[in-house]
Amino acid sequence: MQGGYLWRYSEDLARREGERKATATMAWVQPPGTPSVGMVYLSAYEATGDAYYVEAARETAHALVKGQLRSAGWDYQIEFDPELRKHYAYRIDTGNEGGRNVSTLDDNTTQAALRLLMRVDRALDFKDKKIHEAVEYALTGLLKAQYPNGAWPQRYDRFPDPEQFPVRPASYSASWSRTYPGRNYRSYYTFNDNTIADMIDTMLEASRIYGEVRYKEAAEKAGGFILLAQMPEPQPAWAQQYDVNMHPAWARKFEPPAITGGESHGVMRTLLLLYRETGDKKYLEPLPPAIEYFRRSRLPDGRLARFYELRTNKPLFFSRDYKLTYSDADLPTHYAFKVQYGIESIAQEYKHLSTMDPAEPKPAGTPSRPRLSANLIQQIKEVLAALDESGRWVEEGRLRSDDLEATDRIIDCRTFINNVRILSAYLAATSN
């Protein structure tokens, strides 16, 4: 729809969905939707130099321009129907000031949209006025949405009043409710779903593309929040989200105030990234106590709990009727209450970086050229063999939003994205 994409389609394109059922006038922003498809068009352009692909990326970027909100970011989906658009506060429309204006940083939604726009802007030598204006508007708004302590919320529809958000370190509250309070958590300082990590990546990329120090400063300010958010002993790791008092707080009914064995992995990797970008050893200092904490917190099966009780460090779980419990005997199946133990790879990189000169560990400016390996050759054979006579990848599956038990034939954007990446890698590896 007007350059936008969803997640999955029925083979005949009559039915479609993003995270939920979609209409014929919708596109999805949340990956693997519109920005993800646009990114592989750029990959194809970089591999071939064919202007056809950069024009496809431009069209996809223009779909995102039409979905940008007055609050500077994006919602999960974009509506293109002229009447239904009136319900949203889209930046380029007039007379809709009272419409939905909630920018979401959850699930890499606004961040993915902005990264695509920035990369298309660069590929077009910054000459497409609509795309460039959307980028500038988004970056300016996201700087305003950053809290004084460097964090960002999960989603927002207005910019924070700095006076209402004092800067303080994380701490344990005197007590916390073991019953879900049903409170709106969207304004909380949020690590959940890598919200802040994705924002840091986006700001660092903005700094590289536009050469403006304020974007790198925003990324480093967010790094400062990570330092503030590390909990004190005996649990020197991170929570999924924090309230204004910097206490771990409830989000959804299965996300309690706790130390998280899940998102802490991403937080620690972000600290390593910031050290590589800046050479500032303050980003390495939180890692040794966090590494040792997780080493002593492993479950009997070698994994980590998603949640550890504050102070006691007992693993926390939920029953299927969403009662908080210490037992993993009756877990809901929609959420990972146990996560893989990835601490040793983090420890290895920490050890490597901590012995290097701070001037050395800078990130590479450009990715290395793909290598024509046996694995890549096998992948390209499989990708080509899977194409149908119309040049599509159609597979067995079903739309999750359909009430159908039987399998269906679907077109999945994840498959398209993965296969085009493989094709682009092969072309780049075999080009002269």
C-alpha positions as CSV (number, residue, x, y, z in Angstrom):
1,M,0.0,0.0,0.0
2,Q,1.6,3.2,-1.2
3,G,5.1,1.8,-0.7
4,G,4.3,0.2,2.7
5,Y,4.3,-3.4,3.7
6,L,2.8,-5.8,6.3
7,W,4.2,-9.0,7.8
8,R,2.4,-11.8,6.1
9,Y,-0.1,-12.2,3.2
10,S,-2.2,-15.0,1.9
11,E,-1.0,-16.3,-1.5
12,D,-3.7,-14.4,-3.3
13,L,-3.0,-11.2,-1.3
14,A,-6.6,-11.1,-0.2
15,R,-5.8,-11.4,3.5
16,R,-3.0,-9.8,5.3
17,E,-1.6,-9.0,8.8
18,G,1.0,-7.3,10.9
19,E,1.1,-8.2,14.5
20,R,-2.7,-8.4,14.1
21,K,-5.1,-8.6,11.3
22,A,-4.7,-5.7,8.8
23,T,-6.9,-4.1,6.2
24,A,-6.0,-3.3,2.6
25,T,-5.3,0.4,3.5
26,M,-2.7,-0.4,6.2
27,A,1.0,-0.8,6.4
28,W,3.1,-2.0,9.3
29,V,6.1,-0.1,10.8
30,Q,7.1,-2.6,13.5
31,P,9.7,-5.0,12.1
32,P,9.6,-7.1,10.0
33,G,7.3,-4.6,8.3
34,T,7.9,-1.6,6.1
35,P,11.4,-0.4,7.3
36,S,12.8,-4.0,7.2
37,V,11.7,-4.4,3.6
38,G,13.1,-1.0,2.7
39,M,16.5,-2.0,4.2
40,V,16.8,-5.0,1.9
41,Y,16.1,-2.8,-1.1
42,L,19.1,-0.8,0.0
43,S,21.1,-3.9,0.3
44,A,20.2,-4.9,-3.2
45,Y,21.1,-1.5,-4.4
46,E,24.5,-1.6,-2.7
47,A,25.2,-5.0,-4.1
48,T,24.2,-4.2,-7.7
49,G,24.3,-0.4,-8.2
50,D,20.9,-0.7,-9.9
51,A,18.9,2.4,-9.4
52,Y,15.7,0.4,-9.5
53,Y,16.3,-0.8,-6.0
54,V,17.1,2.6,-4.5
55,E,13.9,3.9,-6.1
56,A,12.0,1.1,-4.4
57,A,13.7,2.1,-1.1
58,R,12.7,5.7,-1.8
59,E,9.0,4.7,-2.3
60,T,9.1,2.7,1.0
61,A,10.6,5.7,2.8
62,H,7.9,8.0,1.5
63,A,5.3,5.5,3.0
64,L,7.0,6.1,6.3
65,V,6.9,9.9,5.8
66,K,3.2,9.6,5.5
67,G,3.0,7.7,8.8
68,Q,5.2,10.0,10.9
69,L,3.3,11.5,13.8
70,R,3.4,15.0,15.2
71,S,5.1,13.6,18.2
72,A,8.0,12.8,15.8
73,G,8.0,9.0,15.8
74,W,5.7,6.2,14.5
75,D,2.9,4.0,15.7
76,Y,3.0,0.3,15.0
77,Q,1.0,0.7,11.8
78,I,0.2,3.4,9.2
79,E,-3.3,4.1,7.9
80,F,-3.7,5.3,4.3
81,D,-7.4,5.6,4.0
82,P,-8.2,9.3,3.9
83,E,-11.1,9.1,6.3
84,L,-9.4,6.8,8.8
85,R,-6.2,8.9,8.7
86,K,-8.3,11.6,10.5
87,H,-8.0,9.5,13.6
88,Y,-4.2,9.9,13.7
89,A,-2.1,13.0,14.2
90,Y,0.1,12.5,11.1
91,R,2.6,15.2,10.7
92,I,1.9,15.9,7.0
93,D,-1.9,16.1,7.4
94,T,-3.9,19.1,8.5
95,G,-6.9,19.3,10.8
96,N,-6.1,16.2,12.8
97,E,-4.4,17.7,15.8
98,G,-6.6,15.8,18.2
99,G,-5.8,12.4,16.6
100,R,-3.8,9.5,18.1
101,N,-0.3,10.8,18.5
102,V,1.5,8.0,20.4
103,S,5.1,7.4,19.1
104,T,6.3,4.0,20.2
105,L,9.9,3.0,20.8
106,D,8.7,-0.5,21.7
107,D,9.9,-3.4,19.4
108,N,12.3,-1.2,17.5
109,T,9.4,0.5,15.8
110,T,10.3,4.2,15.6
111,Q,14.0,3.4,15.6
112,A,13.7,1.1,12.5
113,A,11.6,3.7,10.6
114,L,14.1,6.4,11.3
115,R,17.2,4.3,10.4
116,L,15.7,3.5,7.1
117,L,14.9,7.1,6.4
118,M,18.4,8.1,7.3
119,R,20.0,5.5,5.1
120,V,17.8,6.4,2.1
121,D,18.5,10.1,2.8
122,R,22.2,9.3,2.5
123,A,21.8,7.1,-0.6
124,L,19.9,10.0,-2.3
125,D,22.7,12.5,-1.4
126,F,20.2,14.2,1.0
127,K,18.3,15.6,-2.0
128,D,14.9,14.3,-1.3
129,K,13.3,17.1,0.6
130,K,10.4,15.2,2.1
131,I,12.6,12.4,3.4
132,H,15.3,14.8,4.8
133,E,12.6,16.9,6.6
134,A,11.1,13.8,8.2
135,V,14.6,12.7,9.5
136,E,15.3,16.1,10.9
137,Y,11.9,16.3,12.6
138,A,12.2,12.8,14.0
139,L,15.7,13.4,15.4
140,T,14.8,16.7,17.0
141,G,11.7,15.2,18.6
142,L,13.5,12.2,19.9
143,L,16.1,14.4,21.6
144,K,13.2,16.2,23.3
145,A,11.7,12.9,24.3
146,Q,14.8,11.9,26.1
147,Y,14.6,12.2,29.9
148,P,17.1,14.3,31.9
149,N,18.8,11.1,33.1
150,G,19.3,9.9,29.5
151,A,16.5,7.3,29.4
152,W,13.7,7.1,26.9
153,P,10.1,5.9,27.6
154,Q,8.5,2.9,25.9
155,R,6.1,5.3,24.1
156,Y,5.0,8.9,24.4
157,D,2.6,11.5,23.0
158,R,4.2,14.6,24.6
159,F,7.7,15.6,25.6
160,P,8.6,15.3,29.3
161,D,8.9,18.2,31.7
162,P,12.4,18.0,33.1
163,E,11.3,19.2,36.5
164,Q,9.1,16.1,36.9
165,F,12.0,13.7,36.3
166,P,14.9,14.1,38.7
167,V,18.2,12.4,38.1
168,R,18.9,9.7,40.7
169,P,20.5,6.2,40.8
170,A,18.5,3.0,40.9
171,S,17.6,1.6,44.3
172,Y,15.4,-0.9,46.0
173,S,12.0,0.3,47.1
174,A,11.0,-0.4,50.7
175,S,8.3,-2.7,49.5
176,W,6.6,-3.7,46.2
177,S,3.2,-5.2,45.4
178,R,3.2,-8.8,44.4
179,T,-0.1,-8.2,42.7
180,Y,-0.3,-6.5,39.2
181,P,-1.5,-3.0,39.8
182,G,-2.7,-2.3,36.2
183,R,-0.8,1.0,36.1
184,N,0.1,2.6,32.8
185,Y,3.8,2.0,32.4
186,R,4.5,3.7,29.0
187,S,6.3,6.6,30.6
188,Y,8.7,4.4,32.6
189,Y,12.4,4.3,31.8
190,T,12.4,1.2,29.6
191,F,15.0,-1.4,28.7
192,N,12.3,-4.0,27.8
193,D,12.5,-5.2,24.2
194,N,15.8,-3.3,23.9
195,T,14.1,0.1,23.7
196,I,17.1,2.1,24.9
197,A,19.7,-0.1,23.1
198,D,17.9,0.6,19.8
199,M,17.8,4.3,20.5
200,I,21.5,4.4,21.3
201,D,22.2,2.5,18.0
202,T,20.0,5.0,16.1
203,M,21.6,8.1,17.6
204,L,25.1,6.8,16.9
205,E,24.1,6.1,13.3
206,A,22.6,9.6,13.0
207,S,25.9,11.0,14.3
208,R,27.8,9.1,11.6
209,I,25.5,10.0,8.8
210,Y,25.0,13.7,9.6
211,G,28.2,14.5,11.5
212,E,26.3,16.2,14.3
213,V,27.8,15.8,17.8
214,R,24.5,16.2,19.5
215,Y,23.3,12.8,18.4
216,K,26.4,11.1,19.8
217,E,26.0,13.1,23.0
218,A,22.4,11.7,23.2
219,A,23.7,8.2,22.9
220,E,26.3,8.8,25.6
221,K,23.7,10.4,27.8
222,A,21.7,7.2,27.5
223,G,24.8,5.3,28.4
224,G,24.9,7.4,31.5
225,F,21.5,6.2,32.3
226,I,22.6,2.6,32.0
227,L,25.3,3.4,34.7
228,L,22.6,4.9,36.9
229,A,20.2,2.0,36.4
230,Q,22.6,-0.7,37.6
231,M,21.1,-2.0,40.8
232,P,23.3,-2.1,44.0
233,E,24.6,-5.3,45.5
234,P,23.6,-8.0,46.0
235,Q,22.1,-7.8,42.5
236,P,24.3,-5.5,40.4
237,A,22.3,-5.9,37.1
238,W,19.3,-4.2,35.6
239,A,15.5,-4.2,35.6
240,Q,13.2,-4.2,32.6
241,Q,11.8,-0.8,33.6
242,Y,12.0,1.8,36.3
243,D,9.5,4.3,37.7
244,V,10.4,8.0,38.3
245,N,12.0,7.1,41.6
246,M,14.3,4.7,39.8
247,H,12.8,1.7,41.5
248,P,12.1,-1.5,39.4
249,A,8.4,-1.4,38.5
250,W,5.6,-3.4,37.0
251,A,4.8,-3.3,33.3
252,R,2.4,-5.9,31.9
253,K,0.8,-8.4,34.2
254,F,3.6,-10.9,33.6
255,E,6.5,-8.4,34.0
256,P,7.0,-7.7,37.7
257,P,9.5,-5.4,39.5
258,A,12.6,-7.6,39.3
259,I,16.1,-8.0,38.1
260,T,16.0,-9.3,34.5
261,G,18.2,-12.1,33.2
262,G,16.9,-11.2,29.7
263,E,17.2,-7.6,28.9
264,S,20.4,-7.3,31.1
265,H,22.2,-9.2,28.3
266,G,21.4,-6.4,25.8
267,V,22.3,-3.7,28.3
268,M,25.7,-5.2,28.8
269,R,26.3,-5.5,25.1
270,T,25.3,-1.9,24.7
271,L,28.0,-0.9,27.3
272,L,30.6,-2.8,25.2
273,L,29.4,-0.9,22.1
274,L,29.6,2.4,23.8
275,Y,33.2,1.7,24.9
276,R,34.1,0.8,21.3
277,E,32.5,4.1,20.2
278,T,34.0,6.3,22.8
279,G,37.0,4.6,24.5
280,D,35.6,5.7,27.8
281,K,36.3,3.0,30.4
282,K,33.4,4.1,32.6
283,Y,31.2,1.9,30.3
284,L,33.3,-1.2,31.2
285,E,33.2,-0.6,35.0
286,P,29.7,-2.1,35.6
287,L,30.5,-5.3,33.8
288,P,32.7,-7.4,36.2
289,P,30.1,-7.3,39.1
290,A,27.2,-8.0,36.6
291,I,29.1,-10.9,35.1
292,E,29.8,-12.5,38.5
293,Y,26.2,-11.9,39.6
294,F,24.8,-13.8,36.6
295,R,27.4,-16.6,37.0
296,R,26.0,-17.3,40.5
297,S,22.4,-16.9,39.4
298,R,22.2,-19.7,36.8
299,L,19.3,-22.1,37.1
300,P,19.9,-25.8,37.5
301,D,19.4,-26.3,33.7
302,G,22.1,-23.7,33.0
303,R,19.8,-21.0,31.8
304,L,18.8,-17.8,33.5
305,A,15.4,-16.8,34.9
306,R,13.8,-13.9,33.1
307,F,13.0,-12.4,36.5
308,Y,14.8,-12.6,39.9
309,E,13.1,-11.4,43.0
310,L,14.5,-8.1,44.4
311,R,17.0,-8.7,47.2
312,T,16.4,-12.4,47.7
313,N,17.4,-13.3,44.1
314,K,14.9,-16.1,44.0
315,P,13.7,-16.9,40.4
316,L,10.2,-15.6,39.8
317,F,7.7,-17.2,37.5
318,F,4.0,-16.9,36.7
319,S,1.3,-19.6,36.7
320,R,-1.1,-19.7,33.7
321,D,-3.6,-17.7,35.6
322,Y,-0.9,-15.1,36.2
323,K,-0.2,-15.6,39.8
324,L,3.4,-14.7,40.8
325,T,5.2,-17.8,42.1
326,Y,8.6,-19.4,42.7
327,S,7.5,-22.5,40.7
328,D,8.1,-23.0,37.0
329,A,5.6,-25.9,36.9
330,D,2.7,-24.1,35.2
331,L,4.2,-21.4,33.0
332,P,2.2,-19.5,30.3
333,T,3.6,-20.4,26.9
334,H,3.5,-16.9,25.2
335,Y,6.5,-15.5,27.0
336,A,10.1,-16.6,27.7
337,F,10.3,-16.9,31.5
338,K,13.7,-18.6,31.1
339,V,16.4,-17.2,28.8
340,Q,19.7,-18.6,27.4
341,Y,22.8,-17.9,29.3
342,G,25.0,-15.7,27.2
343,I,27.2,-14.2,29.8
344,E,30.5,-15.9,28.9
345,S,30.6,-14.3,25.4
346,I,30.1,-10.9,27.1
347,A,32.8,-11.7,29.6
348,Q,35.2,-12.7,26.8
349,E,34.6,-9.5,24.9
350,Y,35.0,-7.5,28.1
351,K,38.3,-9.1,28.8
352,H,39.5,-8.4,25.2
353,L,38.4,-4.8,25.3
354,S,39.7,-4.1,28.8
355,T,43.3,-5.0,27.8
356,M,43.3,-2.8,24.7
357,D,44.4,0.8,24.4
358,P,41.2,2.9,24.6
359,A,42.1,4.5,21.2
360,E,42.0,1.1,19.5
361,P,38.5,-0.4,19.8
362,K,36.7,1.8,17.3
363,P,33.9,0.2,15.3
364,A,34.6,-0.3,11.6
365,G,33.2,2.4,9.4
366,T,32.0,0.1,6.7
367,P,31.1,-3.6,6.8
368,S,33.5,-6.0,5.3
369,R,32.7,-7.5,1.9
370,P,30.9,-10.8,2.1
371,R,33.0,-13.9,1.5
372,L,32.0,-16.5,-1.1
373,S,31.9,-19.4,1.3
374,A,30.5,-22.9,0.8
375,N,27.7,-22.1,3.2
376,L,26.7,-19.0,1.1
377,I,26.7,-21.0,-2.1
378,Q,24.4,-23.6,-0.5
379,Q,22.1,-20.9,0.7
380,I,21.9,-19.2,-2.7
381,K,21.0,-22.6,-4.3
382,E,18.2,-23.1,-1.8
383,V,16.9,-19.5,-2.2
384,L,16.7,-19.8,-6.0
385,A,15.2,-23.3,-5.8
386,A,12.4,-21.9,-3.6
387,L,11.2,-19.3,-6.1
388,D,7.9,-20.1,-7.8
389,E,7.2,-19.4,-11.5
390,S,6.0,-15.9,-10.6
391,G,9.3,-15.0,-8.8
392,R,7.8,-15.3,-5.3
393,W,8.7,-17.2,-2.2
394,V,5.4,-18.8,-1.2
395,E,5.4,-21.3,1.7
396,E,3.2,-23.4,3.9
397,G,1.8,-21.5,6.9
398,R,-1.1,-19.6,8.1
399,L,-2.1,-16.1,9.1
400,R,-2.2,-16.0,12.9
401,S,-5.1,-13.6,12.7
402,D,-7.2,-16.1,10.8
403,D,-9.4,-18.6,12.7
404,L,-8.3,-21.4,10.6
405,E,-6.9,-24.8,11.7
406,A,-5.7,-25.9,8.2
407,T,-2.4,-24.7,6.8
408,D,-2.4,-22.1,4.1
409,R,-0.1,-20.8,1.5
410,I,1.4,-17.5,2.5
411,I,4.0,-14.9,1.6
412,D,6.0,-14.0,4.6
413,C,8.1,-10.8,4.7
414,R,10.6,-12.4,7.0
415,T,11.4,-14.9,4.3
416,F,11.6,-12.2,1.6
417,I,13.9,-10.1,3.7
418,N,16.2,-13.1,4.6
419,N,16.3,-14.3,1.0
420,V,17.1,-10.9,-0.5
421,R,19.9,-10.5,2.0
422,I,21.4,-13.8,0.9
423,L,21.0,-12.8,-2.8
424,S,22.6,-9.4,-2.1
425,A,25.5,-11.0,-0.1
426,Y,26.2,-13.4,-3.0
427,L,26.2,-10.6,-5.6
428,A,28.5,-8.5,-3.4
429,A,30.8,-11.5,-2.9
430,T,31.1,-12.3,-6.6
431,S,31.3,-8.7,-7.9
432,N,34.6,-7.6,-9.4
